[in-house]
Amino acid sequence: MSKKIFLCAISNINSGTCNEDCKFCSQSVKYKADIERYIQKPVEKIIEEAKEAYSSGALGFCLVTAHKGLDDKTLKFVCNVARAVTHEVPQLRLIACNGTASLEQLLALKDAGIKAYNHNLETSREFYPQICTTHPWDERFETCQNVNKSGLVLITGGIFGLGETQEDRISMLNSLKELNPTSVPINFYHHNPALPLKPNALSVDEALDLIRLSREILCDADRIMVAGGREMMFGERQAEIFEAGANSIVIGNYLTTLGREKNRDLEMLRSLNLEIADSPNA
């Protein structure tokens, strides 16, 4: 595990248009959450966000779309965005997060300049039917297998605090281990009152223990990334995630929720004498 902290930023390039029923997701049209919704973010805006992310120390830049998976229109859009961002900010490592994907689609993304693909298992295979009924967990696992076949870097993780048991958490982490991901995003459920799930009941100490457990089980992963819900979950104790085993964070805003100001995260890292990764292999 690298001791340097890998920073990643997210661009929600298509927001709030998903027809799936994932109970944790405010981008589902089913729950009518009060979020910004749009079909395609202007490429110029995405490039602007990419430049800002890189200037803040981010090496990873993730292009996210709100659909179950890739179709021809979305694939073309993501490929066009990838080429445009690569031309303007070639130093960034582009990540795509576009739902379920075939091997052929992943190879097209790779050809357009995408370096990694993020598709989370979200929770255990056993608990999954309780949070999503419109597509199966096995389809998620298969997409991750396709990523490995494509030669893209696999990024896959899940969410804690959905109402799952500790056995579910261990089951998910063991499934992730089977996939041998390079990076594992650990998210903590950020409740929206429009969603049917109860608020996240985890304490800070429990959440830190889950980061430790993730690091223990996924000992071969280069990075354990604390992503969505970090600010809500840890509050003034965010610095403790690194001692627990995290070596990557998302800076800036998330898909539909605000993150902490980038300068505050950078100052936190400086105060801890933690060095920011300056290459994907650092």
N, C-alpha and C positions, 0 to 999 in steps of 0.2 A: 504494500500500500504506500502510495506517495504521501510524503509529509507536506508537500505544497498543496495549497487550496485551489482547486479548479473552479473557476467561476463560469456560470452559464446564464444566458438571458433568453427570454421567451418572446416571440412575436405571435400574437393571435391573429393570423392572417385571414381567418374566416370564422365569425363568431355567432354562437347561439342559434345554429340552424340544424341541430341534430334531432332526428326523429326517434332515437333510441330512448329507453326508459331507465337508464342508470340512475338510481335513486340519490347518488352522491353528486350529480352533475347539474349545475345551473344552466348549462348550455342546451339541455334537452328542452325542446319546445313543449313537451308534455306538461312541465311544471310551471311554465309562465313566470319564471324568475325575472326580477327587474334588473336586466343587464343590457348592455349595448349589443345589438345584433346587426350583422352586415354580411354580405355574400363574399366579397373580395376586398381586402384592404389595398389601397393604391400602392403600387410597387415603389413609388418615390418615398412614401411614408415608411415602408418596410426597410428601405435602404437607410433612411435617416435613423431609424431605431437601431439598425445594425452598427452604424458608425458610432452612435452613442454608447452602445454596449461595449464595443471594442475599446473605446476611449476610457471606459470605467474598469477595464481589466478583464472583461469576459473573453474567453476563447471559444466557448460554445455558443451557438446561436440557433435556437430551435424554431422551426416554421410549423405552426400548429393549425390544423383545420378541424372544424366541428362537424364531423360526419362519422358514421359507423366505420367507413373505410374509403379507400380510393376508388373513384370512378374516372372515366377518361377526361372529363372536364377539370376535375380537381388535380389530377396528375399533371396535366398540361400546365395549369396555373402554378403549381409548386415548382415544376421544372423551370418555368420561365423566371420565377422569383429567385430560385437558386442560382441561375446563371447571372442574373442582374446583380445580386448581392456579392457573388464571387468576383465579379468584374470590379466592383467598387471597394470591397473590403476583403481582399484575398487572404488576409491573415486569419479570418474567422474559420472555425471548424463548423460547417453547416450540419444541422441535425433536422430530420423530418419527423413529425409526429402526426400521422394522418390516418390512424385507425388500422383496421385489418388491411393486409396487402398481400398480393401474390408475388411469387419470385420474379415474374416478368416485370411487374410494376416497380419492384424494389431495384431491379437492374436499371430501369429507366431513370429512376431518381439518382442512382449512383453515377450514371453517365452524365447527368446534369450538374454534378458537383457535390451532391449530398455525400457526407462522410459517415454518418451514423443514423440509425433509426430507433426512435423511442416508441415502444408499445408496452404499456403496463399490464400485468396480470390483474392488478387491482386488489384481489383478495384470494382466498383459497378456492380451489375447485369446488369444495363442499359447500361453502357459504355463498358462492357467487349467485346461485339462482334466487337468493333472497334480496339481492340488490339490482339484478338485471334479468329481464325475461326475454328481451328481443334479440339477443344473440348469445351463443354459448361461450363459456370459458375456454373450451377446447379450441375455438377459433382464434382466440387471443394467443394461446400457446403455439398454435401452428404458425401464426404470423411471425412470432419470435424465432421459430425454427427456420422460416424462410429468410429472415434477416441474416442468420448465421450462414445459410447456404449462399446468399448473395455476395458475401464478402464485406458487407457494411458492418460497422461496429454496432453491437447490440446494446441498447440501453433499455432496461426493463425493471420495474419495481412495483409498488403498490401503495395502498392507503391504509393507515391505521386509524381506528376510532369510528368505524362504521357500525359497530354493534357486534363485531366478530369476537370469538373466543380466543384465548391464548393458543389453543390447538390449531385454530384457523391460521393464526399468524405464523406459527411454525410450519404448517403445511405450505403456505404461500412461499415462505423463504426457502423451503426445500425444493419447491417447484422452480423457483428462480435459479437455484444452484444448478439444477439439471441443465439449464440453458446457458450457463457459463457467461453471463453478461460482463461487459467491461465496466459499466456504470449502473448503479442501482439507485433510482430516485425513491426516496422514502417520503411519502406525503402524509400529512395529518389532516383528517377531515375538517374542513372549514364550513361550518353550518350556515345554510341560507334558509330563512323561514319559509320559503316557497317549497322547499324539498321535504319529502316524507320521512327522512331519517331523523332520529333524535340528535341533539347536539353531542359533540364529541365529549365523552365522559372521562377521557384519560387525564391523569395528573402529569405534571412536568416530570416528576421522577419516573413514572411509568413510561413516558415517552422516551426518556433518556435510556432506560433499560432496553427498550425496543431497538434503539440505534445500536446499542452494545450487542444485542442478540443478532441483529442483521450483520454486523461486522464479524461476529463469531461464525455464523453459518456460511456467510458469503466471503470467506477468507481469501478466496482467489480473485475477487473483483478488485479492479484498480481503484474504483471510487464508490464510496457510499455518499450519496448526495441527499441532503435535507432540502426538500423542495416546497411544494404547496403546504400552507398552514404553519410555516415555521414561526412567523411573527406572532400569530394568534396562540400557538401552542406553548411557546417558550418565553414570550415576553422579555423581561429583563434578564433572563437566564440563557439567552441564545448562545453565549460564548461557550457554554458547557457541552454543546453538541460535538465540538471538536475533540474534547477529552474523551467523549463517549465513543468516538470512532469515525465520525463524519470527516471527510476531506474534500467536500464539494458542496456548494450552495448555489441557489438561483438568486441572482440580484435583480432588482427592479420589480416591476409588476408581474402578476401571474395572468391567467387567462381571463378571469372575471373578477378578481380581487386585487386590491392594492398590496404591494410589498412595501418594505421599508425603504427609505431614501438610500440610494446607492452610497452616498458619502458616509452614512452611519455604519453600513456594513464594512466599508473599506477601513474606516477608523477602528472598528472592532478588531479586524484582522491585524492592523498595525499594533494595537494595544496588547495583543496576544503574541506579538512577534512571530506571526504566521506569514510565510511567504506565499505570494500569489503565483500560481503556475504560469509559466511563460511559454509553454509548449504543451500539446496534447499528451505527450509522453512523460511530462515532468512529474 
